[in-house]
Structure formats: C-alpha cells, structure tokens
Amino acid sequence: MAITAKLVKELRDATGAGMMDAKKALVENDGDMDAAVDWLRTKGLAKAAKKSGRTAAEGLVGISVNGGRGVAVEVNSETDFVAKNAEFQEMVSAIATAAGSAADLDALKAADIGGKTVADTITDKIATIGENMSLRRMASVEGDVVAAYVHNAAAAGLGKIGVLVALKGGDEAFGKQVAMHVAASNPASLSEADLDPAVVEHEKQVQMDIARESGKPEQVIEKMIIGRMKKFMSEVTLLGQAFVVNPDVTVGEAAKEAGAEIVGFVRMEVGEGIEKKEEDFAAEVAAMQG
C-alpha cells in the first residue's frame, strides 16, 4: 500500500507522533492505521492512544425525553448548510418526538408524522431540498429520571452531539451534569462489566508489549499490567472516570453522594464511523483537461 503524505498526517494527528516515526509505523504495518497506532504506542512514540476516527457525514442528532424514557436519533444530510435549514431541523425534531414511542429503527421509519410515515417524509424532503438525507440510527434509555444534554445546540433538542443519562434515584440536575460529562469525556461503557472483552484484551496486549520493550522480567511485567489496566478502566468507563464537575471524585462516587445510580447512557455524535469522501477539485480539473 502506498504511504501518502495524507496518511502520515492523519496518523500524526491521531497520535502526536513525529513525521518520520509516523511514516515508519505505516511502512512497518503496510498502511494499516490501527496497527500503526499500536506500533507507535508499543515503541513509546505515541503521545495519545486516540484513534483517527474522522467524523464526516453532516446532519443533526435529535433528542426527546418523555417521562422515564429518552431517545436520540441521527438524521444525516450531505452538507452542513442543509443541517442549518429550518425545514430540516423541524423534520429531525418531529422524528425525535415520534421515536419516543417507537421500539426500534424500523418501527420509527414506519411511524406517522403529519399523516405520512417517517420514511416517506424524508423522501419528500429530499425532493424539496434537493439533497440526499437518511435516518441512520436511534438509541434509547429508561430510568426513574432521564436527563438530556445537547452540545452546541442548533435548536432546542438538536445538535451535533446529543447525550441521554438514565438514573435510578437522584434528580434531573445531577443527571444533566453527568450528561455534560459524557459529552466531554466520551466513555466507552458504563462500567468495566459492560466493556467489550475484545477491547480489554487488545489493550492488555498493547500494554504487555510496551512493558516488554522496557526489558523488564515477566514477573515484574505482570504486576505492571495490573496497575496499567486499572488506569485504563478509569479512563474509558463512565463510573470510573474523574467527574468533570469535581475531579477529586469519580462519576460513580459522585452518583452515590447524589443518592443516584446511573443505569445507562447514550452519547450520539453526528457522523460517527462514517468517512466522508473528500473531493480534490484540483485533481478533478487536471483530469478534465486531460
């Protein structure tokens, strides 16, 4: 695989590694971005463990809370210009409201808004606005209390990042603080028990490789890994993270102090996992000239 300057820059942005180190990592791993990140971490050359994860598609996340149930939906558009369109925003808001009584995404697409199904409403809006749109996903939480937060809201309940937090006990004010924390910290799971075992095993292997690079004996490495994995869990699980409102306590400890149990959360960001095709207009013009 050709190692392009764009690929090297992407890896540098993701890890903070130097240009030559990033290029070598890509060469050593045949252009595989994730493997290159692990290689840099193993060599102690990555300043952060974050992945490239480019957010690409445009659109909005809509949030709706009705009693003890909250839902989040993502509706995509081709451009941010359309996401700022009042017609589009009204449609996303109506879809989020309809999602309050829908069991899943298929049920939501068949749900009625204004005498039409959600699917038909989107099709009509595509014809009216002249840009492709899609209802990509929905997620929900349930609890005694459900709090919501929308980051950089474009309108009420609409924005690029939407968060829902479900509590057993506690109150909405505390739930809102946790929701803001989730928006900022983006935890991978609620607790260690909810974390994907494959993610845990992958991180453990990376940490063992890092420790072995130091040349320490295996018995010392085993003790080192226990501490490093404990730190990893405190970084990626919501209950283990230091609470942004009061970093002296974890989110789990703050919940106990507030008389609440966090039973679930949703963090939905526009375009997660979608790579947007970047048009190279200079190359396109050159090709046309021919």
Buried (B, 14 or more C-beta within 10 A) or exposed (E): EEBEEEBBEBBBEBBBBEEEBBBBBBEEBEBBBEBBBBBBBBBEBBEEBEEBEBBBBBBBBBBBBEEEBBBBBBBBBBEBEBBBBEEBBEBBBBBBBBBBEBEEBEBBBEBEBEEEBBBBBBEEBBEEBEBEBBBBBBBBBBBBBBBBBBBEBBBEBBBBBBBBBBBBBBBBEBBBBBBBBBBBBBBEBBBBEEBEEEEBEEBBEBBBBBBEEEEEEEEEBEEBBEEBBEEBBBBBBBBBBBBBEEEEBBBBBBBEEBEBBBBBBBBBBBBBEBEEEEEEEEEEEEEEEE
